[in-house]
Amino acid sequence: MIAIAVLAACGGRRAQIAREMQDFNCRDRLASYEAHDGGGERGVQLDCADKGPRIKRWKSDKQGHRAADERNITPGEFDKVWAELDSTGWANLKDCTNGTLGKTDPVYQFDIHDDQNKASFSCQTVEVPYPYYDLVTPLDMAANQGRKQLGGDDETDRPDQKGKM
């Protein structure tokens, strides 16, 4: 029985080592968004230049209380999220004109770059429209995967989900 447990532990360790030894070319990639909503803010950033592939998320309320965390991710996880972001054609996106554009609506600020392109654009909207939604969703999913929520229910705390159940 002990031998089986030791072999299982070694197998898990080998899988972890294999995941961490993946080839990775950062190419100075970074993708982030921040959503500002009446004094509160939430955001996610995927980057690799400073500490290797990682994802971080944060949230603050009107009173300035801030919750944040970050974690390293594997090169494969990073590249998977990046491929989803890249499929939006982010390098060609500009400020959105198909948001709700109400004066009190949340403002989403996007910043994305790699070693060849750089883009910054925003969208003022209650619900994030296509293709901007396809930037927010993969970042949120990667940042929240296997993590506890930051200071409350992430779905009802999202500016574009206020009042929805």
OpenMM code with the backbone's topology and positions (N, CA, C; nanometers):
from openmm import Vec3, app, unit

residues = "MET ILE ALA ILE ALA VAL LEU ALA ALA CYS GLY GLY ARG ARG ALA GLN ILE ALA ARG GLU MET GLN ASP PHE ASN CYS ARG ASP ARG LEU ALA SER TYR GLU ALA HIS ASP GLY GLY GLY GLU ARG GLY VAL GLN LEU ASP CYS ALA ASP LYS GLY PRO ARG ILE LYS ARG TRP LYS SER ASP LYS GLN GLY HIS ARG ALA ALA ASP GLU ARG ASN ILE THR PRO GLY GLU PHE ASP LYS VAL TRP ALA GLU LEU ASP SER THR GLY TRP ALA ASN LEU LYS ASP CYS THR ASN GLY THR LEU GLY LYS THR ASP PRO VAL TYR GLN PHE ASP ILE HIS ASP ASP GLN ASN LYS ALA SER PHE SER CYS GLN THR VAL GLU VAL PRO TYR PRO TYR TYR ASP LEU VAL THR PRO LEU ASP MET ALA ALA ASN GLN GLY ARG LYS GLN LEU GLY GLY ASP ASP GLU THR ASP ARG PRO ASP GLN LYS GLY LYS MET".split()
positions = [
    Vec3(0.0812, -0.1191, 0.0000),
    Vec3(0.0000, 0.0000, 0.0000),
    Vec3(0.0860, 0.1262, 0.0000),
    Vec3(0.1894, 0.1279, 0.0811),
    Vec3(0.2764, 0.2450, 0.0882),
    Vec3(0.3455, 0.2673, -0.0458),
    Vec3(0.3882, 0.1588, -0.1109),
    Vec3(0.4551, 0.1706, -0.2398),
    Vec3(0.3629, 0.2344, -0.3433),
    Vec3(0.2356, 0.2000, -0.3406),
    Vec3(0.1391, 0.2580, -0.4350),
    Vec3(0.1248, 0.4074, -0.4092),
    Vec3(0.1169, 0.4453, -0.2824),
    Vec3(0.1040, 0.5873, -0.2471),
    Vec3(0.2280, 0.6652, -0.2915),
    Vec3(0.3470, 0.6066, -0.2731),
    Vec3(0.4707, 0.6725, -0.3137),
    Vec3(0.4749, 0.6871, -0.4655),
    Vec3(0.4381, 0.5823, -0.5383),
    Vec3(0.4378, 0.5894, -0.6839),
    Vec3(0.3366, 0.6921, -0.7341),
    Vec3(0.2210, 0.6978, -0.6711),
    Vec3(0.1201, 0.7960, -0.7106),
    Vec3(0.1712, 0.9377, -0.6857),
    Vec3(0.2373, 0.9575, -0.5749),
    Vec3(0.2931, 1.0898, -0.5436),
    Vec3(0.4003, 1.1273, -0.6445),
    Vec3(0.4846, 1.0336, -0.6827),
    Vec3(0.5889, 1.0600, -0.7819),
    Vec3(0.5281, 1.0914, -0.9174),
    Vec3(0.4219, 1.0207, -0.9525),
    Vec3(0.3552, 1.0457, -1.0800),
    Vec3(0.2992, 1.1861, -1.0856),
    Vec3(0.2398, 1.2319, -0.9752),
    Vec3(0.1872, 1.3678, -0.9680),
    Vec3(0.2989, 1.4697, -0.9796),
    Vec3(0.4102, 1.4411, -0.9146),
    Vec3(0.5260, 1.5312, -0.9183),
    Vec3(0.5837, 1.5365, -1.0593),
    Vec3(0.5889, 1.4231, -1.1262),
    Vec3(0.6402, 1.4204, -1.2643),
    Vec3(0.5517, 1.5022, -1.3576),
    Vec3(0.4213, 1.4898, -1.3385),
    Vec3(0.3291, 1.5668, -1.4221),
    Vec3(0.3488, 1.7160, -1.3986),
    Vec3(0.3688, 1.7555, -1.2730),
    Vec3(0.3920, 1.8967, -1.2409),
    Vec3(0.5216, 1.9441, -1.3052),
    Vec3(0.6260, 1.8663, -1.2958),
    Vec3(0.7551, 1.9030, -1.3554),
    Vec3(0.7409, 1.9175, -1.5065),
    Vec3(0.6687, 1.8254, -1.5702),
    Vec3(0.6488, 1.8329, -1.7152),
    Vec3(0.5736, 1.9600, -1.7532),
    Vec3(0.4705, 1.9963, -1.6745),
    Vec3(0.3946, 2.1190, -1.7025),
    Vec3(0.4835, 2.2418, -1.6895),
    Vec3(0.5695, 2.2429, -1.5885),
    Vec3(0.6526, 2.3596, -1.5629),
    Vec3(0.7716, 2.3703, -1.6580),
    Vec3(0.8075, 2.2621, -1.7255),
    Vec3(0.9229, 2.2640, -1.8156),
    Vec3(0.8838, 2.2940, -1.9601),
    Vec3(0.7605, 2.3349, -1.9845),
    Vec3(0.7171, 2.3650, -2.1193),
    Vec3(0.7977, 2.4822, -2.1754),
    Vec3(0.8296, 2.4737, -2.3042),
    Vec3(0.8963, 2.5856, -2.3706),
    Vec3(0.8025, 2.7060, -2.3688),
    Vec3(0.8587, 2.8239, -2.3514),
    Vec3(0.7755, 2.9425, -2.3446),
    Vec3(0.8518, 3.0631, -2.3962),
    Vec3(0.7881, 3.1352, -2.4854),
    Vec3(0.8431, 3.2593, -2.5375),
    Vec3(0.7454, 3.3699, -2.4988),
    Vec3(0.7824, 3.4529, -2.4057),
    Vec3(0.6936, 3.5560, -2.3521),
    Vec3(0.6507, 3.6573, -2.4581),
    Vec3(0.7402, 3.6997, -2.5417),
    Vec3(0.7131, 3.8005, -2.6449),
    Vec3(0.6495, 3.9269, -2.5867),
    Vec3(0.6830, 3.9589, -2.4612),
    Vec3(0.6356, 4.0811, -2.3950),
    Vec3(0.4831, 4.0936, -2.3973),
    Vec3(0.4128, 3.9814, -2.3832),
    Vec3(0.2666, 3.9822, -2.3900),
    Vec3(0.2048, 4.0252, -2.2573),
    Vec3(0.1039, 4.1073, -2.2672),
    Vec3(0.0259, 4.1530, -2.1532),
    Vec3(-0.1147, 4.1834, -2.2020),
    Vec3(-0.2130, 4.1408, -2.1254),
    Vec3(-0.3534, 4.1742, -2.1545),
    Vec3(-0.4208, 4.2053, -2.0225),
    Vec3(-0.4909, 4.3177, -2.0177),
    Vec3(-0.5612, 4.3524, -1.8947),
    Vec3(-0.6871, 4.4306, -1.9255),
    Vec3(-0.7780, 4.4235, -1.8315),
    Vec3(-0.8922, 4.5131, -1.8351),
    Vec3(-0.9217, 4.5574, -1.6933),
    Vec3(-0.9754, 4.6767, -1.6814),
    Vec3(-1.0258, 4.7302, -1.5559),
    Vec3(-1.1660, 4.7797, -1.5837),
    Vec3(-1.2565, 4.7515, -1.4927),
    Vec3(-1.3934, 4.8016, -1.5031),
    Vec3(-1.4161, 4.8967, -1.3868),
    Vec3(-1.4444, 5.0213, -1.4175),
    Vec3(-1.4687, 5.1249, -1.3164),
    Vec3(-1.6184, 5.1487, -1.3080),
    Vec3(-1.6704, 5.1391, -1.1867),
    Vec3(-1.8143, 5.1489, -1.1681),
    Vec3(-1.8460, 5.2340, -1.0459),
    Vec3(-1.8692, 5.3609, -1.0638),
    Vec3(-1.9117, 5.4484, -0.9551),
    Vec3(-1.8213, 5.4458, -0.8328),
    Vec3(-1.6934, 5.4467, -0.8506),
    Vec3(-1.5995, 5.4469, -0.7389),
    Vec3(-1.5375, 5.3117, -0.7109),
    Vec3(-1.5982, 5.2054, -0.7583),
    Vec3(-1.5414, 5.0721, -0.7434),
    Vec3(-1.4653, 5.0336, -0.8691),
    Vec3(-1.3881, 4.9287, -0.8572),
    Vec3(-1.3072, 4.8839, -0.9702),
    Vec3(-1.2860, 4.7348, -0.9580),
    Vec3(-1.2775, 4.6687, -1.0704),
    Vec3(-1.2345, 4.5300, -1.0742),
    Vec3(-1.1515, 4.5121, -1.1998),
    Vec3(-1.0604, 4.4169, -1.1965),
    Vec3(-0.9776, 4.3963, -1.3133),
    Vec3(-0.9007, 4.2664, -1.3088),
    Vec3(-0.8453, 4.2331, -1.4236),
    Vec3(-0.7639, 4.1129, -1.4408),
    Vec3(-0.6484, 4.1483, -1.5326),
    Vec3(-0.5308, 4.0933, -1.5035),
    Vec3(-0.4146, 4.1123, -1.5903),
    Vec3(-0.3429, 3.9801, -1.6101),
    Vec3(-0.3147, 3.9499, -1.7351),
    Vec3(-0.2357, 3.8344, -1.7762),
    Vec3(-0.1043, 3.8902, -1.8281),
    Vec3(0.0084, 3.8444, -1.7738),
    Vec3(0.1371, 3.8940, -1.8229),
    Vec3(0.2450, 3.7892, -1.8004),
    Vec3(0.3637, 3.8179, -1.8529),
    Vec3(0.4717, 3.7206, -1.8404),
    Vec3(0.6098, 3.7829, -1.8281),
    Vec3(0.6251, 3.9106, -1.8488),
    Vec3(0.7574, 3.9721, -1.8572),
    Vec3(0.8315, 3.9776, -1.7235),
    Vec3(0.7625, 4.0086, -1.6144),
    Vec3(0.8312, 4.0287, -1.4868),
    Vec3(0.8551, 3.9015, -1.4067),
    Vec3(0.7530, 3.8189, -1.3949),
    Vec3(0.7614, 3.7016, -1.3074),
    Vec3(0.7240, 3.5729, -1.3793),
    Vec3(0.7368, 3.5688, -1.5095),
    Vec3(0.6955, 3.4511, -1.5839),
    Vec3(0.5455, 3.4544, -1.6049),
    Vec3(0.4888, 3.3523, -1.6678),
    Vec3(0.3452, 3.3535, -1.6950),
    Vec3(0.2653, 3.3599, -1.5649),
    Vec3(0.1786, 3.4606, -1.5550),
    Vec3(0.0969, 3.4746, -1.4351),
    Vec3(-0.0325, 3.5463, -1.4687),
    Vec3(-0.1244, 3.5374, -1.3744),
    Vec3(-0.2496, 3.6097, -1.3863),
    Vec3(-0.2811, 3.6707, -1.2515),
    Vec3(-0.3287, 3.7930, -1.2535),
    Vec3(-0.3667, 3.8562, -1.1286),
    Vec3(-0.5030, 3.9218, -1.1451),
    Vec3(-0.5709, 3.9365, -1.0332),
    Vec3(-0.7026, 3.9978, -1.0333),
    Vec3(-0.7146, 4.0869, -0.9112),
    Vec3(-0.8011, 4.1848, -0.9193),
    Vec3(-0.8207, 4.2766, -0.8081),
    Vec3(-0.9621, 4.3310, -0.8130),
    Vec3(-0.9997, 4.3865, -0.6999),
    Vec3(-1.1327, 4.4431, -0.6861),
    Vec3(-1.1279, 4.5434, -0.5721),
    Vec3(-1.1905, 4.6576, -0.5902),
    Vec3(-1.1993, 4.7544, -0.4819),
    Vec3(-1.3400, 4.8132, -0.4806),
    Vec3(-1.3790, 4.8615, -0.3640),
    Vec3(-1.5106, 4.9226, -0.3528),
    Vec3(-1.4972, 5.0737, -0.3385),
    Vec3(-1.6102, 5.1413, -0.3244),
    Vec3(-1.6117, 5.2874, -0.3164),
    Vec3(-1.5338, 5.3400, -0.1967),
    Vec3(-1.5263, 5.2600, -0.0904),
    Vec3(-1.4556, 5.3021, 0.0300),
    Vec3(-1.3058, 5.2778, 0.0223),
    Vec3(-1.2590, 5.2196, -0.0866),
    Vec3(-1.1164, 5.1960, -0.1033),
    Vec3(-1.0668, 5.0621, -0.0523),
    Vec3(-1.1582, 4.9764, -0.0049),
    Vec3(-1.1178, 4.8423, 0.0366),
    Vec3(-1.0785, 4.7639, -0.0883),
    Vec3(-0.9611, 4.7053, -0.0840),
    Vec3(-0.9086, 4.6361, -0.2017),
    Vec3(-0.8780, 4.4907, -0.1684),
    Vec3(-0.9182, 4.4036, -0.2571),
    Vec3(-0.8829, 4.2617, -0.2484),
    Vec3(-0.8113, 4.2270, -0.3781),
    Vec3(-0.7043, 4.1500, -0.3682),
    Vec3(-0.6273, 4.1149, -0.4873),
    Vec3(-0.5545, 3.9839, -0.4642),
    Vec3(-0.5273, 3.9148, -0.5728),
    Vec3(-0.4393, 3.7993, -0.5666),
    Vec3(-0.3763, 3.7783, -0.7034),
    Vec3(-0.2732, 3.6990, -0.7050),
    Vec3(-0.2074, 3.6619, -0.8300),
    Vec3(-0.1506, 3.5225, -0.8145),
    Vec3(-0.1296, 3.4577, -0.9280),
    Vec3(-0.0695, 3.3243, -0.9256),
    Vec3(0.0032, 3.3009, -1.0571),
    Vec3(0.1055, 3.2197, -1.0476),
    Vec3(0.1750, 3.1771, -1.1685),
    Vec3(0.0883, 3.0750, -1.2394),
    Vec3(0.0965, 3.0739, -1.3705),
    Vec3(0.0260, 2.9741, -1.4499),
    Vec3(0.1279, 2.9080, -1.5415),
    Vec3(0.0920, 2.7932, -1.5949),
    Vec3(0.1857, 2.7232, -1.6827),
    Vec3(0.1930, 2.7947, -1.8174),
    Vec3(0.3016, 2.7741, -1.8893),
    Vec3(0.3101, 2.8303, -2.0236),
    Vec3(0.1930, 2.7863, -2.1122),
    Vec3(0.1508, 2.6613, -2.0980),
    Vec3(0.0374, 2.6119, -2.1768),
    Vec3(-0.0914, 2.6851, -2.1443),
    Vec3(-0.1162, 2.7103, -2.0151),
    Vec3(-0.2356, 2.7861, -1.9747),
    Vec3(-0.2294, 2.9275, -2.0317),
    Vec3(-0.1136, 2.9907, -2.0194),
    Vec3(-0.0961, 3.1265, -2.0707),
    Vec3(-0.1252, 3.1305, -2.2204),
    Vec3(-0.0626, 3.0394, -2.2945),
    Vec3(-0.0798, 3.0382, -2.4397),
    Vec3(-0.2241, 3.0094, -2.4799),
    Vec3(-0.2942, 2.9277, -2.4025),
    Vec3(-0.4350, 2.8982, -2.4323),
    Vec3(-0.5197, 3.0243, -2.4179),
    Vec3(-0.5024, 3.0962, -2.3077),
    Vec3(-0.5783, 3.2205, -2.2873),
    Vec3(-0.5390, 3.3219, -2.3943),
    Vec3(-0.4100, 3.3334, -2.4221),
    Vec3(-0.3649, 3.4297, -2.5223),
    Vec3(-0.4258, 3.3994, -2.6592),
    Vec3(-0.4346, 3.2727, -2.6944),
    Vec3(-0.4939, 3.2354, -2.8237),
    Vec3(-0.6394, 3.2821, -2.8317),
    Vec3(-0.7126, 3.2696, -2.7212),
    Vec3(-0.8514, 3.3176, -2.7189),
    Vec3(-0.8559, 3.4696, -2.7369),
    Vec3(-0.7679, 3.5403, -2.6680),
    Vec3(-0.7636, 3.6857, -2.6801),
    Vec3(-0.7224, 3.7265, -2.8218),
    Vec3(-0.6234, 3.6592, -2.8739),
    Vec3(-0.5711, 3.6905, -3.0067),
    Vec3(-0.6780, 3.6722, -3.1148),
    Vec3(-0.7691, 3.5771, -3.0952),
    Vec3(-0.8728, 3.5499, -3.1949),
    Vec3(-0.9723, 3.6654, -3.2090),
    Vec3(-0.9695, 3.7619, -3.1165),
    Vec3(-1.0597, 3.8767, -3.1252),
    Vec3(-1.0110, 3.9831, -3.2216),
    Vec3(-0.8852, 3.9755, -3.2623),
    Vec3(-0.8273, 4.0806, -3.3451),
    Vec3(-0.8036, 4.2074, -3.2644),
    Vec3(-0.7639, 4.1908, -3.1391),
    Vec3(-0.7473, 4.3019, -3.0450),
    Vec3(-0.6613, 4.4156, -3.0991),
    Vec3(-0.5627, 4.3838, -3.1803),
    Vec3(-0.4729, 4.4882, -3.2319),
    Vec3(-0.5471, 4.5895, -3.3187),
    Vec3(-0.6636, 4.5519, -3.3692),
    Vec3(-0.7423, 4.6408, -3.4553),
    Vec3(-0.8620, 4.7031, -3.3844),
    Vec3(-0.8826, 4.6724, -3.2571),
    Vec3(-0.9984, 4.7257, -3.1857),
    Vec3(-0.9750, 4.8695, -3.1423),
    Vec3(-1.0818, 4.9437, -3.1395),
    Vec3(-1.0828, 5.0838, -3.0943),
    Vec3(-1.1891, 5.0954, -2.9849),
    Vec3(-1.2078, 5.2151, -2.9315),
    Vec3(-1.3136, 5.2357, -2.8334),
    Vec3(-1.4455, 5.1873, -2.8919),
    Vec3(-1.5233, 5.1188, -2.8089),
    Vec3(-1.6470, 5.0606, -2.8613),
    Vec3(-1.7533, 5.1676, -2.8832),
    Vec3(-1.8358, 5.1445, -2.9832),
    Vec3(-1.9483, 5.2334, -3.0117),
    Vec3(-2.0802, 5.1595, -2.9946),
    Vec3(-2.0721, 5.0306, -2.9596),
    Vec3(-2.1931, 4.9511, -2.9452),
    Vec3(-2.2240, 4.9177, -2.7992),
    Vec3(-2.1633, 4.9916, -2.7054),
    Vec3(-2.1977, 4.9771, -2.5641),
    Vec3(-2.3222, 5.0589, -2.5340),
    Vec3(-2.3675, 5.0541, -2.4101),
    Vec3(-2.4853, 5.1318, -2.3724),
    Vec3(-2.4534, 5.2798, -2.3602),
    Vec3(-2.3285, 5.3134, -2.3316),
    Vec3(-2.2768, 5.4501, -2.3319),
    Vec3(-2.3495, 5.5475, -2.2382),
    Vec3(-2.4159, 5.4940, -2.1363),
    Vec3(-2.4817, 5.5797, -2.0388),
    Vec3(-2.3793, 5.6463, -1.9476),
    Vec3(-2.4087, 5.7669, -1.9029),
    Vec3(-2.3130, 5.8427, -1.8217),
    Vec3(-2.2743, 5.7714, -1.6928),
    Vec3(-2.3634, 5.6913, -1.6360),
    Vec3(-2.3337, 5.6210, -1.5106),
    Vec3(-2.2961, 5.4745, -1.5340),
    Vec3(-2.2861, 5.4320, -1.6596),
    Vec3(-2.2503, 5.2932, -1.6902),
    Vec3(-2.1023, 5.2684, -1.6614),
    Vec3(-2.0672, 5.1453, -1.6263),
    Vec3(-1.9265, 5.1111, -1.6030),
    Vec3(-1.8416, 5.1387, -1.7272),
    Vec3(-1.7169, 5.1763, -1.7029),
    Vec3(-1.6214, 5.1968, -1.8114),
    Vec3(-1.5165, 5.0866, -1.8034),
    Vec3(-1.5036, 5.0108, -1.9098),
    Vec3(-1.4034, 4.9051, -1.9210),
    Vec3(-1.2846, 4.9620, -1.9979),
    Vec3(-1.1677, 4.9553, -1.9379),
    Vec3(-1.0454, 5.0002, -2.0038),
    Vec3(-0.9604, 4.8772, -2.0350),
    Vec3(-0.9236, 4.8591, -2.1604),
    Vec3(-0.8447, 4.7446, -2.2057),
    Vec3(-0.7051, 4.7912, -2.2465),
    Vec3(-0.6041, 4.7171, -2.2075),
    Vec3(-0.4662, 4.7399, -2.2499),
    Vec3(-0.4069, 4.6052, -2.2869),
    Vec3(-0.3613, 4.5938, -2.4102),
    Vec3(-0.3069, 4.4671, -2.4599),
    Vec3(-0.1855, 4.4982, -2.5460),
    Vec3(-0.0807, 4.4186, -2.5286),
    Vec3(0.0336, 4.4350, -2.6181),
    Vec3(0.1144, 4.3063, -2.6245),
    Vec3(0.1911, 4.2976, -2.7300),
    Vec3(0.2924, 4.1934, -2.7450),
    Vec3(0.4140, 4.2598, -2.8083),
    Vec3(0.5057, 4.1807, -2.8575),
    Vec3(0.6285, 4.2385, -2.9126),
    Vec3(0.6097, 4.3041, -3.0500),
    Vec3(0.4876, 4.2965, -3.1046),
    Vec3(0.4639, 4.3559, -3.2362),
    Vec3(0.3516, 4.4600, -3.2386),
    Vec3(0.2558, 4.4498, -3.1473),
    Vec3(0.1396, 4.5381, -3.1488),
    Vec3(0.1078, 4.5885, -3.0089),
    Vec3(0.0361, 4.6993, -3.0055),
    Vec3(-0.0081, 4.7560, -2.8785),
    Vec3(-0.1436, 4.8206, -2.9014),
    Vec3(-0.2373, 4.7993, -2.8094),
    Vec3(-0.3698, 4.8600, -2.8225),
    Vec3(-0.4247, 4.8946, -2.6850),
    Vec3(-0.4875, 5.0096, -2.6771),
    Vec3(-0.5607, 5.0531, -2.5580),
    Vec3(-0.6938, 5.1081, -2.6065),
    Vec3(-0.8010, 5.0649, -2.5451),
    Vec3(-0.9327, 5.1105, -2.5863),
    Vec3(-1.0279, 5.0914, -2.4698),
    Vec3(-1.1437, 5.1539, -2.4783),
    Vec3(-1.2392, 5.1456, -2.3689),
    Vec3(-1.3790, 5.1217, -2.4226),
    Vec3(-1.4671, 5.0874, -2.3297),
    Vec3(-1.6056, 5.0620, -2.3644),
    Vec3(-1.6908, 5.0982, -2.2431),
    Vec3(-1.7819, 5.1921, -2.2605),
    Vec3(-1.8716, 5.2295, -2.1517),
    Vec3(-2.0034, 5.1585, -2.1761),
    Vec3(-2.0344, 5.0657, -2.0841),
    Vec3(-2.1483, 4.9798, -2.1095),
    Vec3(-2.1909, 4.9047, -1.9841),
    Vec3(-2.3169, 4.8673, -1.9798),
    Vec3(-2.3670, 4.7835, -1.8714),
    Vec3(-2.3295, 4.6382, -1.8995),
    Vec3(-2.3542, 4.5921, -2.0210),
    Vec3(-2.3164, 4.4568, -2.0619),
    Vec3(-2.2107, 4.4676, -2.1707),
    Vec3(-2.0994, 4.3988, -2.1517),
    Vec3(-1.9878, 4.4085, -2.2456),
    Vec3(-2.0280, 4.3443, -2.3786),
    Vec3(-2.0256, 4.4217, -2.4889),
    Vec3(-2.0667, 4.3680, -2.6186),
    Vec3(-1.9546, 4.2917, -2.6882),
    Vec3(-1.9920, 4.2181, -2.7912),
    Vec3(-1.8967, 4.1512, -2.8789),
    Vec3(-1.8173, 4.2580, -2.9536),
    Vec3(-1.6911, 4.2444, -2.9765),
    Vec3(-1.5983, 4.1387, -2.9385),
    Vec3(-1.5298, 4.1625, -2.8031),
    Vec3(-1.5626, 4.2709, -2.7362),
    Vec3(-1.4984, 4.3047, -2.6089),
    Vec3(-1.5286, 4.1993, -2.5024),
    Vec3(-1.6476, 4.1422, -2.5109),
    Vec3(-1.6864, 4.0330, -2.4211),
    Vec3(-1.5865, 3.9172, -2.4326),
    Vec3(-1.5371, 3.8935, -2.5534),
    Vec3(-1.4430, 3.7835, -2.5767),
    Vec3(-1.3031, 3.8132, -2.5245),
    Vec3(-1.2819, 3.9328, -2.4727),
    Vec3(-1.1581, 3.9646, -2.4006),
    Vec3(-1.1786, 3.9456, -2.2506),
    Vec3(-1.2925, 3.9919, -2.2008),
    Vec3(-1.3220, 3.9844, -2.0572),
    Vec3(-1.3387, 3.8399, -2.0112),
    Vec3(-1.4133, 3.7609, -2.0852),
    Vec3(-1.4485, 3.6262, -2.0406),
    Vec3(-1.3283, 3.5342, -2.0211),
    Vec3(-1.2362, 3.5202, -2.1180),
    Vec3(-1.1226, 3.4302, -2.0942),
    Vec3(-1.0328, 3.4775, -1.9800),
    Vec3(-1.0183, 3.6095, -1.9652),
    Vec3(-0.9378, 3.6611, -1.8542),
    Vec3(-1.0037, 3.6290, -1.7210),
    Vec3(-1.1346, 3.6526, -1.7107),
    Vec3(-1.2068, 3.6200, -1.5875),
    Vec3(-1.1993, 3.4709, -1.5563),
    Vec3(-1.2214, 3.3891, -1.6556),
    Vec3(-1.2215, 3.2438, -1.6326),
    Vec3(-1.0846, 3.1964, -1.5854),
    Vec3(-0.9790, 3.2447, -1.6467),
    Vec3(-0.8443, 3.2040, -1.6063),
    Vec3(-0.8112, 3.2551, -1.4662),
    Vec3(-0.8493, 3.3789, -1.4360),
    Vec3(-0.8174, 3.4377, -1.3058),
    Vec3(-0.8940, 3.3700, -1.1931),
    Vec3(-1.0154, 3.3263, -1.2205),
    Vec3(-1.1000, 3.2682, -1.1163),
    Vec3(-1.0876, 3.1174, -1.1034),
    Vec3(-1.0206, 3.0537, -1.1971),
    Vec3(-1.0105, 2.9080, -1.1971),
    Vec3(-0.9458, 2.8574, -1.0691),
    Vec3(-1.0214, 2.7779, -0.9934),
    Vec3(-0.9701, 2.7175, -0.8714),
    Vec3(-0.9460, 2.8154, -0.7581),
    Vec3(-0.9976, 2.9356, -0.7680),
    Vec3(-0.9728, 3.0392, -0.6681),
    Vec3(-1.0996, 3.0714, -0.5916),
    Vec3(-1.0821, 3.1196, -0.4705),
    Vec3(-1.1942, 3.1727, -0.3949),
    Vec3(-1.2310, 3.3073, -0.4536),
    Vec3(-1.3507, 3.3525, -0.4252),
    Vec3(-1.3959, 3.4794, -0.4779),
    Vec3(-1.3338, 3.5948, -0.4009),
    Vec3(-1.3165, 3.7049, -0.4687),
    Vec3(-1.2595, 3.8247, -0.4074),
    Vec3(-1.3706, 3.9079, -0.3435),
    Vec3(-1.3891, 3.8946, -0.2164),
    Vec3(-1.4808, 3.9812, -0.1440),
    Vec3(-1.6263, 3.9685, -0.1792),
    Vec3(-1.6716, 3.8581, -0.2331),
    Vec3(-1.8141, 3.8417, -0.2619),
    Vec3(-1.8367, 3.7591, -0.3855),
    Vec3(-1.9612, 3.7552, -0.4271),
    Vec3(-2.0037, 3.6779, -0.5424),
    Vec3(-1.9564, 3.7476, -0.6695),
    Vec3(-1.8597, 3.6876, -0.7407),
    Vec3(-1.8026, 3.7516, -0.8597),
    Vec3(-1.9077, 3.7852, -0.9644),
    Vec3(-2.0074, 3.6997, -0.9828),
    Vec3(-2.1056, 3.7263, -1.0873),
    Vec3(-2.1904, 3.8477, -1.0554),
    Vec3(-2.2371, 3.8618, -0.9310),
    Vec3(-2.3213, 3.9767, -0.9004),
    Vec3(-2.2386, 4.1007, -0.8725),
    Vec3(-2.1077, 4.0860, -0.8504),
    Vec3(-2.0227, 4.2017, -0.8287),
    Vec3(-1.9697, 4.2593, -0.9596),
    Vec3(-1.9807, 4.1863, -1.0688),
    Vec3(-1.9340, 4.2392, -1.1962),
    Vec3(-2.0209, 4.3564, -1.2356),
    Vec3(-1.9622, 4.4685, -1.2769),
    Vec3(-2.0431, 4.5835, -1.3151),
    Vec3(-2.1458, 4.5501, -1.4233),
    Vec3(-2.1138, 4.4600, -1.5143),
    Vec3(-2.2092, 4.4283, -1.6206),
    Vec3(-2.3127, 4.3259, -1.5769),
    Vec3(-2.3083, 4.2821, -1.4502),
    Vec3(-2.4024, 4.1831, -1.4019),
    Vec3(-2.4864, 4.2362, -1.2850),
    Vec3(-2.4786, 4.3641, -1.2545),
    Vec3(-2.5532, 4.4195, -1.1417),
    Vec3(-2.7022, 4.3938, -1.1592),
    Vec3(-2.7635, 4.3447, -1.0520),
    Vec3(-2.9080, 4.3216, -1.0543),
    Vec3(-2.9495, 4.1930, -1.1203),
    Vec3(-2.8560, 4.1159, -1.1747),
    Vec3(-2.8889, 3.9888, -1.2395),
    Vec3(-2.8645, 3.8756, -1.1433),
    Vec3(-2.9378, 3.7721, -1.1574),
    Vec3(-2.9185, 3.6526, -1.0741),
    Vec3(-2.8861, 3.5354, -1.1606),
] * unit.nanometer
topology = app.Topology()
chain = topology.addChain("A")
for resn in residues:
    res = topology.addResidue(resn, chain)
    for name in ("N", "CA", "C"):
        topology.addAtom(name, app.Element.getBySymbol(name[0]), res)
